Amino acid sequence: MNLTLQFKNIVDRPECSISVNSQTVFSGFVMEHFNCNLDIEEGPCRLTITHINKKPEDTIVENGVIVRDRSFELEKIIVDGYDFEELVWQS
């Protein structure tokens, strides 16, 4: 399986962990593009993207409004050439 992820709005060097079927395939600083080839059995598959190592002080709040936040957004999920655009939503 070829997995491609595209991220946007990457702010303040966030870190993430990417797992497929509970197997970690990446852990580190978020990059705009991530691609890997995986040897997995045919059948159901679970993709997990976790924002890691974020601390409360990574979110800057002024007058009750978040003005800066260590963050990133998932823009695309492509598996074997198929764009799962219906799984990417506004957060």
C-alpha positions in Angstrom: 0.0 0.0 0.0 1.3 3.4 -0.9 0.2 6.1 1.6 0.6 9.8 0.9 -0.5 12.5 3.3 -0.4 16.3 2.7 -0.5 18.8 5.6 -1.0 22.6 5.6 -1.0 25.5 8.0 2.0 24.1 9.9 2.7 26.4 12.8 5.6 26.4 15.3 7.1 23.0 14.3 4.4 20.6 15.6 5.2 16.9 16.0 3.0 14.0 15.0 2.9 10.2 15.1 1.4 8.3 12.1 0.3 4.7 12.5 -1.3 2.2 10.3 -3.1 -0.7 12.0 -1.3 0.2 15.3 2.2 0.1 13.7 4.0 3.4 13.9 5.3 4.4 10.5 6.5 7.9 11.4 7.1 10.0 14.5 8.6 13.5 14.3 8.2 17.0 13.1 5.3 17.5 10.7 6.3 18.0 7.1 4.2 19.3 4.2 4.3 15.9 2.4 4.6 12.4 3.9 4.8 9.3 1.7 5.6 5.6 2.5 5.1 2.2 1.0 3.6 -0.4 3.5 3.3 -4.1 3.2 -0.1 -4.8 4.9 -2.6 -7.6 4.5 -5.7 -6.9 2.5 -8.8 -6.0 4.6 -9.8 -3.2 7.0 -7.1 -0.7 7.7 -6.9 2.0 10.4 -4.9 5.2 9.9 -4.1 7.2 13.0 -2.5 10.6 13.1 -1.7 11.9 16.6 -0.5 15.4 17.5 2.3 14.6 20.0 4.5 16.6 22.5 2.1 19.6 22.6 2.2 21.5 25.9 -0.3 24.1 27.3 2.2 26.9 26.7 2.2 26.1 23.0 -1.2 27.8 22.8 -1.1 31.6 23.2 -4.4 33.2 24.4 -5.0 36.9 24.7 -8.3 38.3 26.0 -9.9 34.8 25.8 -9.0 34.4 22.1 -6.4 32.0 20.7 -3.9 34.1 18.8 -1.2 31.5 18.1 -1.2 27.7 18.5 1.3 25.0 17.6 -0.8 23.1 15.1 -1.2 21.6 11.6 -4.0 20.6 9.3 -4.5 17.5 7.3 -5.2 18.4 3.7 -5.1 15.1 1.7 -5.1 11.4 2.3 -4.1 9.3 -0.8 -3.9 5.5 -0.7 -2.7 3.7 -3.8 -3.6 6.7 -5.9 -7.2 7.2 -4.5 -7.8 10.6 -2.8 -10.0 10.1 0.3 -11.1 13.7 0.2 -14.4 12.8 1.9 -12.4 11.9 5.1 -10.8 15.3 5.4 -13.0 17.8 7.1 -12.7 21.3 8.5 -11.5 21.3 12.1 
